[in-house]
């Protein structure tokens, strides 16, 4: 599988413990440096999980505001990237429950494709089948959906996902397996087409 | 499910990686905008105002403050009383749109009131630059809150009994209430609020009324 490859690796040029210490001392420039090192991946994950540019923007903002406010609680037991992605997933999950309660999914997937067109590498997949898969991913239970998006769409490893979600690696693998099983079931009536 | 189908699902998921909720390229992400909001909430004291907004505020305060100060001086010498057009809008119908020459104080303004009006105008002039789609910084919001408080005190003071000044103060109060509310708005509603503020400023000609009054009296002096 082609990976979008966004592993939780820290830029070796960035001395994060030092940056964090400076942020805690009120150094705004250090805050910006820490933000620059992680914001693109946080925004990317928020966008994948929400499918909405405005929500992704808002959740990325909330993630960093919370992270900076709680920075004193960060002990360094896990990587900073793992910690901030954990905040992202929590922020998105909590907020999306409210968003879902307020509205049904308003934006047609085809509109989203128009906003950020599929890259040239996208394969020729029957649009109906693509739409069916998208709806099946949307319908997955949240823990399965997050695991599938992080692993199969964003290229995180099981170890990284387990760290972010705070579960054992085996749990992460079984969630992915269950997510895929549900997708297969949702696409079952296309199975004959697969075989022909 | 056969191995072939398993491969097919992998293929579909590869396609989904390129199409499902696909994020924009990094250069199109609004990362600077997001940082501006994060910075304002996390490092409020350290956030320097933008140079242009800073100078704009100083220039506006100087021009309008001096103009209104001269206005006070002129009015104090009982010079023209006709600068307010005959169509001055009363406080009772202050919600209706007014023209730029419709209302301005007809009585001499004391220095404190003049200074306050200049500061209010400067704040309103700087507002679009200051917000620029993000949450205004805390110093700006503090200033807006102080001016709102002063506006309300003036409305209830003897100065507020003068119809034209009262009309102007009520329009200012309406706009300042909206400005103060910006702090609590979420990003996606803040833009709408900014549009409403702009509409209120345009419909009531708040800033031009101050400027016109100041410039007319400055020229007349």
Interface residues (C-beta under 8 A of the other chain):
Chain A: X1 X2 X4 X26 X28 X31 X32 X35 X36 X39 X40 X43 X44 X47 X48 X49 X50 X51 X53 X54 X56 X57 X58 X60 X61 X64 X65 X68 X69 X109 X112 X113 X116 X118 X119 X121 X122 X123 X125 X129 X130 X133 X134 X137 X149 X152 X153 X154 X180 X183 X184 X187 X191 X194 X195
Chain B: X1 X2 X4 X5 X8 X9 X10 X11 X12 X13 X14 X15 X16 X17 X18 X19 X20 X21 X22 X23 X24 X26 X28 X29 X30 X31 X33 X34 X35 X37 X38 X39 X41 X42 X43 X45 X46 X47 X186 X187 X188
